[in-house]
Structure formats: C-alpha cells, structure tokens
Amino acid sequence: MAQHATAQGPELQTELVLNFFFYAKRRHFPNFMVANVAATGLFIVATTAAINLLFPDASMTPSDISLVRSLLWAGAIIPYLLTSGEIKSRFVN
C-alpha cells in the first residue's frame, strides 16, 4: 500500500499545483496544463508501446482505447488552452 501511495506522489503533487493555479487564476495555469496533458499522453504512448513490445500476444483493447482517448483529449485541449482569448483573459495574474 505504501509503495502505491509513493508511486502516486508526483501525480498528486502535479494535480494539487494545477488546482491551485486554476483557482488562483494564475497565468501559468495554461502552460502547466499543456505540459501535464503532453506528459500524460507521452506516458500512455510509451506504456502502450512497451507492453506491445514485451507482450506481443497480449490483448491491448483497453490500453488502445485509453491511448486514443488521451490523444483526442490532448488534441482538443492543448490548442484551446494556447489560443483561446477567454483563457488569456481569465488567467492574467
């Protein structure tokens, strides 16, 4: 149990920082959110590739669905965070 909690530590810290930046309306929020989404997407791609490489006969349907969902989410949210006037006006501090 302690090992699982330790593995979740960096992810939990990142989420807490993102929540703080969001609710405090800090101007760094969009950049940190883009970095978080990109890192999450890269992690899922790397994990899926590693599993396919190590276990070529494994059924990857749930992992493939997660990969597609993550890439679609990143493809929608990253351009919005970087180009939206509403985001730029909301996070000005």
N, C-alpha and C positions, 0 to 999 in steps of 0.2 A: 504494500500500500504506500509506504513512504517513497519507494522508487517511482511509482506512478505520479505521485504529487510532485516530485522533483523534476520529472520529465515535463510536467505541465507548467513549471515555473516561468520560463521565458515567455511562453504564450500568454499566461495570465498577466504578467507584467506589461506586455505589449497591449493587451486589451484594456488594462487599467489606465495606461497612459493615453491611449486613443479616446477612451471615455472622458478623461479629464480635459483633453484638448477640444473634444466636441462640445461638452457642456460649458466650458470656459470660453468657447468661440475663439480659440487661438488660431492665428494664421497658419501655424504649422500643421494643423489637422489634415488638410487635403494631401500634403506631401507625405506625411507619415501613413495615412490611409492607403495611398497609392503604393508605398513601399511594402506595407503589410499585405495588400492584395497580391502584389507581384511575387513576394516571397512565398506566400501560401500557394500560389499557382505553380511556381517552380518546384516547391517541395512535393506537391502532388504529382507533377510530371516525373520528377526524379524517383519518387517512391514507386509509381506505376511501372516505370522503365526497369527499375531494379528487380521488382517482383517478376516481370515478364522475362527478364534475363536469367534470373535464378531458378524460376519455376515455369518453364515454357508450356507445360501442360495444364497449368492452373486456370480455373475459370475466373476471368477478370471482369465479369459483367458489373458488379457493384463498384469496383475501382474505376472502370471505364466511365460509368455514369457520373461518378464523383469528379473525374477529370474533365469531362465535357461541361458539367455544371460549373465547375470552378473557372474554366476558360470563358464560358459565356458571361459569367458574373464579372470577371475581370475586364472582358471586352466591353461591357456596358458601363461599369462604374468608373474605370480609370479615365476615359475621355470626358465623362461628365464632371468628375472632380477637377480635372485640369482646365476645362474650357467654359464651365458654367459661370455666367455672371452672377447668378444667385449665390453660388458657393463663394465667389470672390467678395461679394458684398457682405455676406454673413460672417466670414472668418477674417476679420480685419485687424485684430489685436496683434 
